[in-house]
Amino acid sequence: MSRTGAGIRAALMRGGTSKGAFFLEADLPDDEKERDRLLLAVMGTPDPRQIDGVGGAHPLTTKVAVVSPSNREDADVEYLFLQPGVDEDTMTDRQNCGNMLAAVGPFAVERGLIPADNGTSEVRIWMRNTDGLAISRFPVSGGLPVYDGDTSISGVPGTAARIDITFVDVAGGTTGALLPTGRFVDDVNGVETTLIDNGMPVVVMRADDLAITGYETCSELESNNGLRERLETIRLSAGRLMGLGDVSAMTIPKLTLVAPPRDSGSVSTRTFIPHRCHTSIGVLGAVSVATACLLPGSPAATVLRPSDSDVIRLEHPTGSMDATVTLTDDEPPTVAAAGIVRTARMLMDGMVYPRSY
C-alpha cells in the first residue's frame, strides 16, 4: 500500500528534553519496512537539515513514538520507540527513549485510548523495545491532559505540569541483565568501566581516565577527534561484552563520562548517544548511570558526592536531572525501584504529508 501524497494524522510533542512525532499504530502501514520508509520520509531523512520533513536536524529532536492499546493485563497502552537517522537513511528500534515516554500517557489520553476526567490520570505503559513496564501519572482536567504547571526540568524553558514516571522491572531490558558481565567493574581497552543496563545499556567511565575533566562543553568534546575515536573503540568492545554483538551500526550502548559534581549535584556527566554529545542526558540513561553510582568500587561510585538522600542528581551540560534508584541487598544486587520526574507538552496536532518515497 502506498501512502505517497496522503496525509497521516500525527502529533508533534515534546517529551522531557526530546521532541518528536507521535502516531497511533493503526494509522501506519502494517509492514515494518514500509512503515519505516514512510516515517523516514515524514522526518525528512536523510538530510542534515531535514528540510523536507518535520525532523529537528538532531537525534534529540528527530524521534518517533508509535502508540497502541494493549491487550496485556498489566498495561493500558503499548509504546514503540523508533530512532530515525538524520543525515543517514536509518531507522532503529534497538533502544528505548524515556524522554519521549513522558508524552506517551498524555498522547494516549488525547487520542481517547485512556478515559480521563479530573484529577490525576495513571497510565500503565508497556515499552515494547525493552519489554518493560512504566507507570505514568499526570494531571487531567475535563478529559484532557493538563500541560501547564510549575515543574521545571533542565534543558526546557519555563515550567509545565509534573509527570511522575515509575519504572517496573526494566533492568536488563536490552541485554538480559542489570550487569551483563556480572561485574561492577570491567576493564575495556585499558579503561575501567561499568557495563550496565537498567533500562538503557550504558558504558560508564571516569572522565579523567580519558584525559579530560568531564566539564567540557559538548562542542569541545565533539571537536576532540582523538577522544571520539577512542570512545568508539571502547563502545565496540563493550557492545560485545554486553552481549549486543557488533554495535557499529547501532545507537547502543550509550557512553557516559563521570566526574565529581561541580554544583549541587551528586555527580557530573557527559553522555555520547553514541557519537554526538547529549546536551543533557536521556531518562533511561540517567536511571542506568544513577544505578551505577550505587555499585561499590565502580567508576561512578568513586566520584559520587555522598548524601543521605535517595535522590541522585546527575549534572549535565544544560543543568541536572534527578533519579531515584533503590537496590536490594542481594548478591549481585537487583533493582527494587526506580523513578524520575519529567514534563511534556503537545506542540501540534494535525496531518503530516510525507514526500514521495
Secondary structure as a PSIPRED ss2 file (coil, helix, strand):
# PSIPRED VFORMAT (PSIPRED V4.0)

   1 M C   1.000  0.000  0.000
   2 S C   1.000  0.000  0.000
   3 R C   1.000  0.000  0.000
   4 T C   1.000  0.000  0.000
   5 G C   1.000  0.000  0.000
   6 A C   1.000  0.000  0.000
   7 G C   1.000  0.000  0.000
   8 I E   0.000  0.000  1.000
   9 R E   0.000  0.000  1.000
  10 A E   0.000  0.000  1.000
  11 A E   0.000  0.000  1.000
  12 L E   0.000  0.000  1.000
  13 M E   0.000  0.000  1.000
  14 R E   0.000  0.000  1.000
  15 G E   0.000  0.000  1.000
  16 G C   1.000  0.000  0.000
  17 T C   1.000  0.000  0.000
  18 S E   0.000  0.000  1.000
  19 K E   0.000  0.000  1.000
  20 G E   0.000  0.000  1.000
  21 A E   0.000  0.000  1.000
  22 F E   0.000  0.000  1.000
  23 F E   0.000  0.000  1.000
  24 L E   0.000  0.000  1.000
  25 E H   0.000  1.000  0.000
  26 A H   0.000  1.000  0.000
  27 D H   0.000  1.000  0.000
  28 L C   1.000  0.000  0.000
  29 P C   1.000  0.000  0.000
  30 D C   1.000  0.000  0.000
  31 D C   1.000  0.000  0.000
  32 E H   0.000  1.000  0.000
  33 K H   0.000  1.000  0.000
  34 E H   0.000  1.000  0.000
  35 R H   0.000  1.000  0.000
  36 D H   0.000  1.000  0.000
  37 R H   0.000  1.000  0.000
  38 L H   0.000  1.000  0.000
  39 L H   0.000  1.000  0.000
  40 L H   0.000  1.000  0.000
  41 A H   0.000  1.000  0.000
  42 V H   0.000  1.000  0.000
  43 M H   0.000  1.000  0.000
  44 G C   1.000  0.000  0.000
  45 T C   1.000  0.000  0.000
  46 P C   1.000  0.000  0.000
  47 D C   1.000  0.000  0.000
  48 P C   1.000  0.000  0.000
  49 R C   1.000  0.000  0.000
  50 Q C   1.000  0.000  0.000
  51 I C   1.000  0.000  0.000
  52 D C   1.000  0.000  0.000
  53 G C   1.000  0.000  0.000
  54 V C   1.000  0.000  0.000
  55 G C   1.000  0.000  0.000
  56 G C   1.000  0.000  0.000
  57 A C   1.000  0.000  0.000
  58 H C   1.000  0.000  0.000
  59 P H   0.000  1.000  0.000
  60 L H   0.000  1.000  0.000
  61 T H   0.000  1.000  0.000
  62 T C   1.000  0.000  0.000
  63 K E   0.000  0.000  1.000
  64 V E   0.000  0.000  1.000
  65 A E   0.000  0.000  1.000
  66 V E   0.000  0.000  1.000
  67 V E   0.000  0.000  1.000
  68 S E   0.000  0.000  1.000
  69 P E   0.000  0.000  1.000
  70 S C   1.000  0.000  0.000
  71 N C   1.000  0.000  0.000
  72 R C   1.000  0.000  0.000
  73 E C   1.000  0.000  0.000
  74 D C   1.000  0.000  0.000
  75 A C   1.000  0.000  0.000
  76 D C   1.000  0.000  0.000
  77 V E   0.000  0.000  1.000
  78 E E   0.000  0.000  1.000
  79 Y E   0.000  0.000  1.000
  80 L E   0.000  0.000  1.000
  81 F E   0.000  0.000  1.000
  82 L E   0.000  0.000  1.000
  83 Q E   0.000  0.000  1.000
  84 P E   0.000  0.000  1.000
  85 G C   1.000  0.000  0.000
  86 V C   1.000  0.000  0.000
  87 D C   1.000  0.000  0.000
  88 E C   1.000  0.000  0.000
  89 D C   1.000  0.000  0.000
  90 T C   1.000  0.000  0.000
  91 M E   0.000  0.000  1.000
  92 T E   0.000  0.000  1.000
  93 D C   1.000  0.000  0.000
  94 R C   1.000  0.000  0.000
  95 Q C   1.000  0.000  0.000
  96 N C   1.000  0.000  0.000
  97 C C   1.000  0.000  0.000
  98 G H   0.000  1.000  0.000
  99 N H   0.000  1.000  0.000
 100 M H   0.000  1.000  0.000
 101 L H   0.000  1.000  0.000
 102 A H   0.000  1.000  0.000
 103 A H   0.000  1.000  0.000
 104 V H   0.000  1.000  0.000
 105 G H   0.000  1.000  0.000
 106 P H   0.000  1.000  0.000
 107 F H   0.000  1.000  0.000
 108 A H   0.000  1.000  0.000
 109 V H   0.000  1.000  0.000
 110 E H   0.000  1.000  0.000
 111 R C   1.000  0.000  0.000
 112 G C   1.000  0.000  0.000
 113 L C   1.000  0.000  0.000
 114 I C   1.000  0.000  0.000
 115 P C   1.000  0.000  0.000
 116 A C   1.000  0.000  0.000
 117 D C   1.000  0.000  0.000
 118 N C   1.000  0.000  0.000
 119 G E   0.000  0.000  1.000
 120 T E   0.000  0.000  1.000
 121 S E   0.000  0.000  1.000
 122 E E   0.000  0.000  1.000
 123 V E   0.000  0.000  1.000
 124 R E   0.000  0.000  1.000
 125 I E   0.000  0.000  1.000
 126 W E   0.000  0.000  1.000
 127 M E   0.000  0.000  1.000
 128 R C   1.000  0.000  0.000
 129 N C   1.000  0.000  0.000
 130 T C   1.000  0.000  0.000
 131 D C   1.000  0.000  0.000
 132 G E   0.000  0.000  1.000
 133 L E   0.000  0.000  1.000
 134 A E   0.000  0.000  1.000
 135 I E   0.000  0.000  1.000
 136 S E   0.000  0.000  1.000
 137 R E   0.000  0.000  1.000
 138 F E   0.000  0.000  1.000
 139 P E   0.000  0.000  1.000
 140 V E   0.000  0.000  1.000
 141 S E   0.000  0.000  1.000
 142 G C   1.000  0.000  0.000
 143 G C   1.000  0.000  0.000
 144 L E   0.000  0.000  1.000
 145 P E   0.000  0.000  1.000
 146 V C   1.000  0.000  0.000
 147 Y C   1.000  0.000  0.000
 148 D C   1.000  0.000  0.000
 149 G C   1.000  0.000  0.000
 150 D C   1.000  0.000  0.000
 151 T E   0.000  0.000  1.000
 152 S C   1.000  0.000  0.000
 153 I C   1.000  0.000  0.000
 154 S C   1.000  0.000  0.000
 155 G C   1.000  0.000  0.000
 156 V C   1.000  0.000  0.000
 157 P C   1.000  0.000  0.000
 158 G C   1.000  0.000  0.000
 159 T C   1.000  0.000  0.000
 160 A E   0.000  0.000  1.000
 161 A C   1.000  0.000  0.000
 162 R C   1.000  0.000  0.000
 163 I E   0.000  0.000  1.000
 164 D E   0.000  0.000  1.000
 165 I E   0.000  0.000  1.000
 166 T E   0.000  0.000  1.000
 167 F E   0.000  0.000  1.000
 168 V E   0.000  0.000  1.000
 169 D C   1.000  0.000  0.000
 170 V C   1.000  0.000  0.000
 171 A E   0.000  0.000  1.000
 172 G C   1.000  0.000  0.000
 173 G C   1.000  0.000  0.000
 174 T C   1.000  0.000  0.000
 175 T C   1.000  0.000  0.000
 176 G C   1.000  0.000  0.000
 177 A C   1.000  0.000  0.000
 178 L C   1.000  0.000  0.000
 179 L C   1.000  0.000  0.000
 180 P C   1.000  0.000  0.000
 181 T C   1.000  0.000  0.000
 182 G C   1.000  0.000  0.000
 183 R C   1.000  0.000  0.000
 184 F C   1.000  0.000  0.000
 185 V C   1.000  0.000  0.000
 186 D E   0.000  0.000  1.000
 187 D E   0.000  0.000  1.000
 188 V E   0.000  0.000  1.000
 189 N C   1.000  0.000  0.000
 190 G C   1.000  0.000  0.000
 191 V E   0.000  0.000  1.000
 192 E E   0.000  0.000  1.000
 193 T E   0.000  0.000  1.000
 194 T E   0.000  0.000  1.000
 195 L E   0.000  0.000  1.000
 196 I E   0.000  0.000  1.000
 197 D E   0.000  0.000  1.000
 198 N E   0.000  0.000  1.000
 199 G C   1.000  0.000  0.000
 200 M C   1.000  0.000  0.000
 201 P E   0.000  0.000  1.000
 202 V E   0.000  0.000  1.000
 203 V E   0.000  0.000  1.000
 204 V E   0.000  0.000  1.000
 205 M E   0.000  0.000  1.000
 206 R E   0.000  0.000  1.000
 207 A H   0.000  1.000  0.000
 208 D H   0.000  1.000  0.000
 209 D H   0.000  1.000  0.000
 210 L H   0.000  1.000  0.000
 211 A C   1.000  0.000  0.000
 212 I C   1.000  0.000  0.000
 213 T C   1.000  0.000  0.000
 214 G C   1.000  0.000  0.000
 215 Y C   1.000  0.000  0.000
 216 E C   1.000  0.000  0.000
 217 T C   1.000  0.000  0.000
 218 C H   0.000  1.000  0.000
 219 S H   0.000  1.000  0.000
 220 E H   0.000  1.000  0.000
 221 L H   0.000  1.000  0.000
 222 E H   0.000  1.000  0.000
 223 S C   1.000  0.000  0.000
 224 N C   1.000  0.000  0.000
 225 N H   0.000  1.000  0.000
 226 G H   0.000  1.000  0.000
 227 L H   0.000  1.000  0.000
 228 R H   0.000  1.000  0.000
 229 E H   0.000  1.000  0.000
 230 R H   0.000  1.000  0.000
 231 L H   0.000  1.000  0.000
 232 E H   0.000  1.000  0.000
 233 T H   0.000  1.000  0.000
 234 I H   0.000  1.000  0.000
 235 R H   0.000  1.000  0.000
 236 L H   0.000  1.000  0.000
 237 S H   0.000  1.000  0.000
 238 A H   0.000  1.000  0.000
 239 G H   0.000  1.000  0.000
 240 R H   0.000  1.000  0.000
 241 L H   0.000  1.000  0.000
 242 M C   1.000  0.000  0.000
 243 G C   1.000  0.000  0.000
 244 L C   1.000  0.000  0.000
 245 G C   1.000  0.000  0.000
 246 D C   1.000  0.000  0.000
 247 V C   1.000  0.000  0.000
 248 S C   1.000  0.000  0.000
 249 A C   1.000  0.000  0.000
 250 M C   1.000  0.000  0.000
 251 T C   1.000  0.000  0.000
 252 I C   1.000  0.000  0.000
 253 P C   1.000  0.000  0.000
 254 K E   0.000  0.000  1.000
 255 L E   0.000  0.000  1.000
 256 T E   0.000  0.000  1.000
 257 L E   0.000  0.000  1.000
 258 V E   0.000  0.000  1.000
 259 A E   0.000  0.000  1.000
 260 P C   1.000  0.000  0.000
 261 P C   1.000  0.000  0.000
 262 R C   1.000  0.000  0.000
 263 D C   1.000  0.000  0.000
 264 S C   1.000  0.000  0.000
 265 G C   1.000  0.000  0.000
 266 S C   1.000  0.000  0.000
 267 V E   0.000  0.000  1.000
 268 S E   0.000  0.000  1.000
 269 T E   0.000  0.000  1.000
 270 R E   0.000  0.000  1.000
 271 T E   0.000  0.000  1.000
 272 F E   0.000  0.000  1.000
 273 I C   1.000  0.000  0.000
 274 P C   1.000  0.000  0.000
 275 H C   1.000  0.000  0.000
 276 R C   1.000  0.000  0.000
 277 C E   0.000  0.000  1.000
 278 H C   1.000  0.000  0.000
 279 T C   1.000  0.000  0.000
 280 S C   1.000  0.000  0.000
 281 I C   1.000  0.000  0.000
 282 G C   1.000  0.000  0.000
 283 V H   0.000  1.000  0.000
 284 L H   0.000  1.000  0.000
 285 G H   0.000  1.000  0.000
 286 A H   0.000  1.000  0.000
 287 V H   0.000  1.000  0.000
 288 S H   0.000  1.000  0.000
 289 V H   0.000  1.000  0.000
 290 A H   0.000  1.000  0.000
 291 T H   0.000  1.000  0.000
 292 A H   0.000  1.000  0.000
 293 C H   0.000  1.000  0.000
 294 L C   1.000  0.000  0.000
 295 L C   1.000  0.000  0.000
 296 P C   1.000  0.000  0.000
 297 G C   1.000  0.000  0.000
 298 S C   1.000  0.000  0.000
 299 P H   0.000  1.000  0.000
 300 A H   0.000  1.000  0.000
 301 A H   0.000  1.000  0.000
 302 T H   0.000  1.000  0.000
 303 V H   0.000  1.000  0.000
 304 L C   1.000  0.000  0.000
 305 R C   1.000  0.000  0.000
 306 P C   1.000  0.000  0.000
 307 S C   1.000  0.000  0.000
 308 D C   1.000  0.000  0.000
 309 S C   1.000  0.000  0.000
 310 D C   1.000  0.000  0.000
 311 V E   0.000  0.000  1.000
 312 I E   0.000  0.000  1.000
 313 R E   0.000  0.000  1.000
 314 L E   0.000  0.000  1.000
 315 E E   0.000  0.000  1.000
 316 H E   0.000  0.000  1.000
 317 P C   1.000  0.000  0.000
 318 T C   1.000  0.000  0.000
 319 G E   0.000  0.000  1.000
 320 S E   0.000  0.000  1.000
 321 M E   0.000  0.000  1.000
 322 D E   0.000  0.000  1.000
 323 A E   0.000  0.000  1.000
 324 T E   0.000  0.000  1.000
 325 V E   0.000  0.000  1.000
 326 T E   0.000  0.000  1.000
 327 L E   0.000  0.000  1.000
 328 T C   1.000  0.000  0.000
 329 D C   1.000  0.000  0.000
 330 D C   1.000  0.000  0.000
 331 E C   1.000  0.000  0.000
 332 P C   1.000  0.000  0.000
 333 P C   1.000  0.000  0.000
 334 T C   1.000  0.000  0.000
 335 V E   0.000  0.000  1.000
 336 A E   0.000  0.000  1.000
 337 A E   0.000  0.000  1.000
 338 A E   0.000  0.000  1.000
 339 G E   0.000  0.000  1.000
 340 I E   0.000  0.000  1.000
 341 V E   0.000  0.000  1.000
 342 R E   0.000  0.000  1.000
 343 T C   1.000  0.000  0.000
 344 A E   0.000  0.000  1.000
 345 R E   0.000  0.000  1.000
 346 M E   0.000  0.000  1.000
 347 L E   0.000  0.000  1.000
 348 M E   0.000  0.000  1.000
 349 D E   0.000  0.000  1.000
 350 G E   0.000  0.000  1.000
 351 M E   0.000  0.000  1.000
 352 V E   0.000  0.000  1.000
 353 Y C   1.000  0.000  0.000
 354 P C   1.000  0.000  0.000
 355 R C   1.000  0.000  0.000
 356 S C   1.000  0.000  0.000
 357 Y C   1.000  0.000  0.000
